[in-house]
Amino acid sequence: YGFLAPLIGKTFFPSVSPLYQLILAYNVYIITFLARPLGGLFFSKLTYRYGPLNALFWSLIGVAMATGLMGLIPGAAQIGLMAPCLLVSIRFVQSFCAAGESAIAGYYLIEKC
């Protein structure tokens, strides 16, 4: 994400200066630091209730769907202010599910060893 931040800034925040575009693009990255603890908490409860394999399945599906949707978001030139809103929300879902994926995969490996 860090290497693509200049391109993301130009695509989703075209009406501001290039420096401000870069700052806004990195602010989208900060969303991951809010989403990961929430995702870890949610998927830990899911793992406890339904088992690690089921929770790992849903977290992998969530990451895959969010990653695919991120590639389909049109830029701000096409849909205006909705583009950055979609970027932030899909990035939140991706990080939310990725937290569960990494935690559950480690738990599952330890359990099976």
FENBEL-V474319 format. One record per residue. N is the residue number from 1. RES is the residue in one letter. OMEGA is omega as a letter, one per 40 degrees, with the letter a starting at -180 (none if undefined). Layout:
BEGIN
[[N & RES & OMEGA] [N & RES & OMEGA]]
END
This chain:
BEGIN
[[1 & Y & a] [2 & G & i] [3 & F & a] [4 & L & a] [5 & A & i] [6 & P & i] [7 & L & i] [8 & I & i] [9 & G & i] [10 & K & a] [11 & T & a] [12 & F & i] [13 & F & a] [14 & P & a] [15 & S & a] [16 & V & a] [17 & S & a] [18 & P & i] [19 & L & i] [20 & Y & i] [21 & Q & a] [22 & L & i] [23 & I & i] [24 & L & i] [25 & A & i] [26 & Y & i] [27 & N & i] [28 & V & i] [29 & Y & a] [30 & I & i] [31 & I & a] [32 & T & a] [33 & F & i] [34 & L & a] [35 & A & a] [36 & R & i] [37 & P & i] [38 & L & i] [39 & G & i] [40 & G & i] [41 & L & a] [42 & F & a] [43 & F & i] [44 & S & i] [45 & K & i] [46 & L & i] [47 & T & a] [48 & Y & a] [49 & R & a] [50 & Y & i] [51 & G & a] [52 & P & a] [53 & L & i] [54 & N & i] [55 & A & i] [56 & L & i] [57 & F & a] [58 & W & i] [59 & S & i] [60 & L & i] [61 & I & i] [62 & G & i] [63 & V & a] [64 & A & a] [65 & M & a] [66 & A & i] [67 & T & i] [68 & G & i] [69 & L & i] [70 & M & i] [71 & G & a] [72 & L & a] [73 & I & i] [74 & P & a] [75 & G & a] [76 & A & i] [77 & A & a] [78 & Q & a] [79 & I & i] [80 & G & a] [81 & L & i] [82 & M & a] [83 & A & i] [84 & P & i] [85 & C & i] [86 & L & i] [87 & L & a] [88 & V & a] [89 & S & i] [90 & I & i] [91 & R & i] [92 & F & a] [93 & V & i] [94 & Q & a] [95 & S & i] [96 & F & a] [97 & C & i] [98 & A & i] [99 & A & i] [100 & G & a] [101 & E & a] [102 & S & a] [103 & A & a] [104 & I & i] [105 & A & i] [106 & G & i] [107 & Y & a] [108 & Y & i] [109 & L & i] [110 & I & a] [111 & E & a] [112 & K & i] [113 & C & none]]
END
